Amino acid sequence: MLDNFDNLVTQFWPQTVDGLIKGSIYALVALGYTMVYGVLRLINFAHSEIFMIGTMASLTVLTTIGISSPVSGVALIGLLMLMAVAGMLASGGTAVLLERIAYRPLRRHGSSKLAALISAIGASLFLMEFFALVAIPWLFDREGQGRNIIGVKRFMDREVVFSIGDLTVTNDQLIVLGAAVMMMILLDLLVNRTKIGRGIRATAQDPQTAVLMGVNIDRVIRTTFLIGGAMAGVAGMLWLLKYENTRFNIGFLLGIKAFTAAVLGGIGNVRGALVGGFVLGLVENYGASFFGSAWLDVVAFAILVLVLMFRPTGILGESLQVARA
C-alpha cells in the first residue's frame, strides 16, 4: 500500500495533466448525453458512435489532403480547423439523422421511454457494424480490416511549452484543453444567452407550455441533437490529435465514461458535464496510479455506481429542466 502511495505521489503532476486532457474530451462527449436527457429525458446511447464518426471524419480530412509529415504555424491552424469543421458536420448531421429516423417516429406515436432506449442501443450497434463492414473499408481502402485499429500519422510536432518541477505541459495538451474549454464556454453562452437556448430550456422545463408559447418542439429537439453531435465531433478531432488512433468501436468505452461524467456532474446540467468530465478524468488517473493501470476502467465505473447510490443528482444537481428560463 505504501508503494502504491509513493507511485501516486511520483506521478501526481503528469497524471493530473493527462487527467485534465482526458476529462476535457469526456466533457465534450458528455454534453450530448446531458442535453438530450435534459430535453427528452432520454439516454442516447448511440451518442458514443456519434463521437466515433467525428474521429472518422477528421481522419478522412487527413487522408484526403495527404498529410505525411507534421505541419506547423498557419498550416497547422488551418488543418485543425478543417478537421474540427468536418467532425462537427459529420457528427452533427448524423445525430440529426438519428433523431429523425430512430427517435421522432417513436415520440410521435407516444411510445414508452423503454422503446426509445432500445432504439438507441440498436442504432449504436448498427452504426458500429456499418462502419466496420462498409464505411471504413470504403473510406480508407481497408478491405476486410474494418475492425482493426487505425493508426494516424503524426501531423503535429509535440514540443514542451513549459515545465515546473515534475509538471511538463506540451503544445498538443494545451490545444486539446484550450479548444475543449472554449467550446464549452460557447455552448454555455448559447444555452443561457440566446433565443434558441431559451427554447431549449423552456422545452426541458415544460414542453406543453413551451408549445403554447410558440416554441417549435421538433426544431428545438433537432437543434439539441445537432449541438450535442457537433460537440462530439470536436471531441473526435481532439482525440485524433492527442491519441493518434481510432477504431469502429472507439466510442463504446469512452461513451460509457462520458455518460458517467454526465451523471457525476448532474445529468441534464451543461456546466455539470464540464465538472464531471474533469473530475472523472482526474480520479480515473489517480486511481490508476494508486492501484495500477489495469484498474483504470474499474475506477471509472465504480464512480458511476457510487454516484447513483449516494448522489444520483450529481455534483451540481441542477438540470436543464429546473434551470431558470
Phi, psi and omega in degrees: 000320180295321178296322178297319179294319177297322178296320178296316180296318182296320184261013189303307185290314175301321180289329177295313179297313180295324178295321178293324179294309178298319181298324179293324177290318175304316184296318180298318178290323180298333180300323178296317177298313189288325180288316179296319179295319181298325183270317187251352187058041183233133172272107184276084184292346175283355181295333178298325178283337173297320174298314179303318180296326176298319178294320181293320179295318178295319178294324177299321177299315180298314182289327179291316179288328180084042179289117181245353180211158181299143176244166182212175175066220183296324179298320179293316179300315179297320180295315180297320179293320179295318178296319180295316179297317179298317179296317180295317181294315182293313182290315180297317179296319178295321179297318178296317178297321178298316179297320183292322186269316191266332189247319185298316178300321178295319181295319182290335178266006177068030181292161181287164176297328179297320179297319178295322179296317178296321177298320179297316179296318178297318178297321178300311180295321179298313182297319178300311183291325178299317179290323179294321187266331188238300191294312182296312176302323181284318183288321189241014177054054182236058183304125179077003182237024185293344181262358181278158174292136178256113177281150182243127177296138181297123181248008179212126176293135180263119183232148178286125179274314175203156178224137175226101183063237179276354181274119178233127181239129181256167184294324180293326178294320178295321179296314181298310182295315181295317180295318181296314180296319179298316179296322179292321178296316179298319179294319179298319177294321179298315183289324188260345187236358185243167180295315179295327176296320176296322178295320178296315182290324178293319179295321179294323184284314183200093184301320182296315179293323179299320178297317179296333179272006175094012179279130177277103186298315181299320179293320179296315180296318178298318178294323179298315177295321180297314181294313179300319177295320179297320177298319178294326177296318176297319177300322178297318177296317180294325177299315178298319180298317185275312190255348169056040174198161173206173183197164183297332179246027182299333183276348187299300182291318180296325179295320178295321179291323177295322175297320176300318178298320179296317179293320180298317181282334183124096186302129185096358182250116183298313179291330177297326178297321177297310180297314181297321179297312181294317180297315181296315179301318180291310183296321179300314180290319178297319178296321178295323178292324184279313185266340185116153185298334180296341182265007185304307182287329179299317180298317181298314183285332174296322177298317179301314181297316182295319180296315180296329181282315192250336177212073184296342177278354178083183185295310183273327170083332183275143179242172176303330186290336180245004178290154181292135177273000000 
